Each structure stands twice: as C-alpha cells, then as structure tokens.
Amino acid sequence: MARHASPLQSLLVDDRFDGDVYPNEPMSRHTTYRIGGPARFFVRANSVGALTGLIDVCAETNVPWVVVGRGSNVLVSDEGFGGVAVALGRDFRSMRFEDGRFFVGAGATLSSVVQDAFKRNLGGFEFAVGTPGTVGGALRMNAGARDEWIGERVATVTTYRPGAGLQRRRGDELSWGYRTSSFAPDEIIIECELVADVADPFKVRDKMEANLARRKETQPLSQPTCGSVFKNPEGASVGRMVEELGLKGYAQGKARISAVHGNFIVNEGGATAADVRSLMDEIAARVREAYGVSLLPEVRLVGFEEPFHG
C-alpha cells in the first residue's frame, strides 16, 4: 500500500472489508450490453455494513459512485467510469416468504420473486416474467407495464442515503409513475416487502406464458441489449415512431436499431458505447423533427461527459 493511500483505497484493501474489489474493471463484463470501459473500482458489497461504509467514504471524499445491479439497464461510456461501480452481493440476495409477503433483498433478481410466487400459487408478479434485472433496479424504475407495475406491490422499502442513514418507508409514502419513482438519486434501495395475492395457479401460469411469449415475439432477447432505450412519451410509442420513420435496422458501427422492436438497440458484436449513443442521438433528433417530441432515456448513461439531449 502506498504511503499516501486515499481513504477509499485504505478501505478497499482492509481485510475486514466485506466485499470483492476489482480495480480498473472493464464494465463490459458487468452489463447486459457487454459494452463499457473500466471503472476505477468495481466493488461487490456483501453486507449492509460494507455498503454503507463504502458509500460514506465516497461521499466524504467526493468520489463518484453508482449502483449498477446486474447492469441490465446501463450504458457505460467507452472511456469508463472514474469512480466506484457498486453491485449488491451476498446479503442483499436473500428472499423469504412470511405472513403473505415476500421479504426481498435489493440484489435479488426480480425473476426469482416471480418464480417463487408461482410455486406458492400466488399472483401479482406475472407482468415481470423474463425481466433480467434486480429487485432494487425494478423498484427505482418502477418496472412494469402502463397498467401494472412493481410499485403497486411494495408494502415497505428500506433505503440508505449518505448523510441520512437507513430509512424504512411504506410503499404509499413514495410516488410511483411510469418508469419513475420518488427515490432520491443518491438513495440506495436495501430491501423491501412485496405483497402477493392468492391466485389460481393455472391462470397465473397462463398469464406468465402469454407475457413471456409476447416478449419473445416483440423483443430481441437473443442479442445483447439494455432493454428499452427510451421512455415512451405520454400516449405514444417510441418503437412505433421509429418504425414509421423507417429507422428499424439502421446501424452505426456494430450497434443496430433492432428490426424486431424500434426501441431496442442491439450489440451485434463489438459495438461501442459511442455507436449506441450515436443511434440514440439519431433517433431523438428524427423523432423531435417529425413529431415534436423530446425523448427521455430509460437506459442509465454512466461515464458520459456530455448529457443526453432528447
């Protein structure tokens, strides 16, 4: 260890730190896009103590940080991220069912909740079948459809925010909207209670199979993507607008607007973040010109100096 190690470096090399630390880690290894330059540190925090200690040090020393979950809704720049990319490890992946509710760590996959509910003849999560992300990420973006979303299922949620500490709130104390929630940008979801409904298992299975079949038919699930690139504007569909503009199949480098769904950009192998960003800019410019609509990214952009202008 260097004589003048920073507080962050001192924390991360301490044998007592309950986490896995990877310096200069390519983020292409940790995103479903398989795109992204190196993070200064990629850290998998395995306990609440490790997570809060890490975030506090970052906040106190002005080191940027971002929680990336499973990287299913993230585009990291080719230059990488000059801070700490955080994933939630061991203790955050727990899930138990008690008194009609699921108690779920934010690092657990949403698909595991869907499957466990089905095994228990419970419904309410069929809309999320096949969703690749974590429960924490799903809550932050209020994953779901226009008429059904995860926020409706939240009884309580526990979060951590530097300077404010741990906080537990009821689901109805938060605001839930289409692809949005009222969590603060620097607020980390730790765990939640989710309410399920007793349901006919045959109806649950049928709904899950129908939703999964629709996903397979309308989304390019066999290629690396970040999911939907843009949020749908009120009363409109980005995929439909892209199709009407004749942009489906349009490519930049190794990134291509999916021929299956116009709101997906796929990595055909070796695509760069710059390729994807170029297609995002093209879509936004064409939609703004043709429809007078400014698009908002659904994908989180990490490490980009230039903010996105829809």
N, C-alpha and C positions, 0 to 999 in steps of 0.2 A: 504494500500500500504506500502510495506517495505520501511524503511528509505533510503536504498541504492538501490532503484529500478533502473534498467538499462534504457537507453534512449528508447529502444524498449518497455519495459513494461510500461513506462510512457506514451508513445504514445498510446498504445492499450487500456489503462484504461481511457484515456481522454474522457470525454463525447462529445467532439467536433469531435472525430474521426468518420468519416462517413463509418462505416463498421461493420461487425459482426465478433466477435473474439471467437474462441474456443480453449482453452489451452488443450494440450495433447489429441488432437482429433484423434481417430483411422482413418487412411486413407482408411480402408476398406469400410467406409461409403461414400467415395468420389471418388472411382474408379470403372469402369465397371467390373473390375476383382473381386471386392469385397474382395480384399486382401490388406494388408498393416498395419504395426504398427503405433503408434501415431506420429503425427507431434508435435513439440514443441508448435507451434501455427498454427491453420488453420484459415485464415483470408479471408473473402469475402469483398473485397474493392468495395464500391458502387459508387465511383466517382473518377475522374482523380486526384483530389487533395489528396484524401485518399491514392490512389495507389502510386503516386509519393512520398508523404511524407513517406509512409511505406518503399518503396524500398530505398529511400535515407538514412533513418536511418539504415536499414540493411547493406547497402554498407559502410556507415561511421563506423559502429561498427563491421564489419566483421562477420555478422550473415548470414549464407547461406539462400537462398530463391529460390523458384521455383514456376512458374505459372503452375497450373495443369489443368486449364479449367474444363471440365466435367469429367476428369480422364479416357478418353476412349483410351488413348494410353500410359498408365503409369503402371509400376510395382514398387510398394513401398516395401522396404525390411521389413521383419518381425520385425526388431528392430525399424523401423520407420525412421523418418527424424528429425534431431536435429536442424532444422531451421524453417522457415516460409513457409508454403504451401499457395499459393495465388490463389484465384478464383476471377473472374471478375463478379461483381454484377450489380445492378440496371442500372446505367447509361451506362454500356457497352453492354447492351442487346437491345439497340434501333435499329430500322431499318426504313428507309423511302425511297421512290422512287421519284426521281426528275430528270427531263431533261434526261430521258433514262438511268439513273444509280441508283443503289442501294447504299445508304449510310448506312453502317452497322457497329455496334459496335463489337469489337473482342469477346465479351462474348455471342453474339447471336449464335444460332445454325445454322449450315450450312443447315440443313434440312428446316428451316424456310425460307431461301432465295430460296431454290428450289421450295417450295410450293407457295410462293408469286409470283415468276416468272411465274409459270404455270398459276396462276389465272389471270395474266396480259397478257396472250398469248405471253410470252417471253421465249426464249430458251437460251441454253448455259450452263445450270447447271444440265442437266439430268444425267450426269455421277455421280453426288453426291447424288442421291436419296438414302435414307436409311442410309446415313452416320451419325453417332451418335455424332460427336464432334462439337466444336465451330468453328466459322469463323477464329479466331486467330490461333487456332491449325492447321486448314486446310491450312492457308497461310504458316505457319512455315514449315510444312512438304510437301507443295505443293501437297495437296491431289488430287488424280485423277487416271487415267489410263496412260498407256505408250503413248497414242496418244491424250490425252485430260486431262487438269489439271487446277486447280483454278488460278494459276499464270497468265494464258492467259487472265483472266477476270479482272485483277487488273488494274484500272486506276491510283489510288493513294493509298498510305497507310501511316498512321501516327503511329509513334512508340515513345517509351520513353526508354531512356537509362541513367542510373545513371552517372552523370558527364557530360553528353552531352545534356540532356534535351529532349524536344519534337522535332521531326523531321518529315517532310512530304516529301515523295518522289513519283515520278512517278513509275508505275509498271515496265517500261522498264529500270529504273535505277537499278533494282535489278536483280539478277541472279536466274533463276528457272531451276531446274533439276528434275530428277526422285527421288521423295521423299526427295528433298532437296531444300533449298533456301539460300540466302546470308545474312539473318538476323543474327546479332551477337548473341552469346549465352546469353548475359545479356540484350538483346533488347526485350522490351515488345511491342507487337502489340496492338494498342489502337483502331483504326478504319480503315476502308478502303472504297474506292469507287469501285464498281464492275459493269462492262459493260455487258449488256444483249442484245440479238438480237431479233428483231421481228420475230416470227416463227408461223408456222401452229400449232394451239393447238392440233390437232389430232395427228400430227407427234410427238410433244413433249410428249403427253400422252403415245403414243405407245412406244417411246424410254424409258420413265421412267418406264413403266410397264415391259418392257423387261429387263432393268437393275436390277429392283427390283426382278424379278423372277429369274434372274441369281444369284443374291446374296443369295436368299433363298435356291437355289438348291446347291450352291457350298460353302456356309459358315455356320458354326454352330451358327446361330443367336439366338437360343433359350437358349444358355448357356452363362455364364459369360466369356468373353474373353477380350483381349486388341486389337482385330483386328489382322492384320498380325504381326507376331513376328519379322521376318527378312525382310530386303530389298531384292528384287530379284536381283541377280548379272546380269550384262550385258549379255543379250542373254540366260538367264537361269531362271528356275522357282524353287524356294525353295520347294513349295508344290509338284512338280513333283519329285524332287530329294529325298525328304523324303519318297514319295510313293515307288520309285524304291528301296530304302534301306529297305523297309519293316517296317518302323517305325510308320506308322499310327496306332493309337490305343495304342501305348506304353505309360505306365503310371509310374509316380513317386508320391507316396502318393495319394493325391486326385486331382492331376493335370494329364491331359492326352492329348497327341497329338491327335487332332481331327481325327476321322475316315472319316469326310466329306472333310476336307482340311488339308493337311500336314503342312501348315504354320500357323496354329492356335493351340494354347494350351488352353484347356478349364479347368475351375474350376468346378469340379464335385460336389463341396460342401465341404467346409472346407480345400481347398488347401492352402498351404503356399507359400510365395514368394520363399522360398528355394526349394520347389517342382518344381515350374515353372523354376527357374534358373537352376536346375539340368537337366531338359529336354532341355533347351536351350543349355547347355554345351554339352549334348549328341548329339543333332542334329548337332551342329557346328563341333564337333570332327569327327563324322561319315562322314559329307559332305566334310570336309577338307581331310580326308583319302581317300575317294572314288573318289572325283572329283578335288582335289587340289584347292578348292575354299574356301576363308575365308569369312564367313558371317558377315554382319553388322546388329546390332539390329535396327528394326524400332520402337519397343517399347522403351520408355524412362525409364531408370533404375534410381530410386531415393532412396537414403539412403544406397546404397551398398558400402562397403569399397573397395571391390575387383572389379576393372574394368573388363568388359567383353572382352574376347579374342576369336575372331572368328576363 
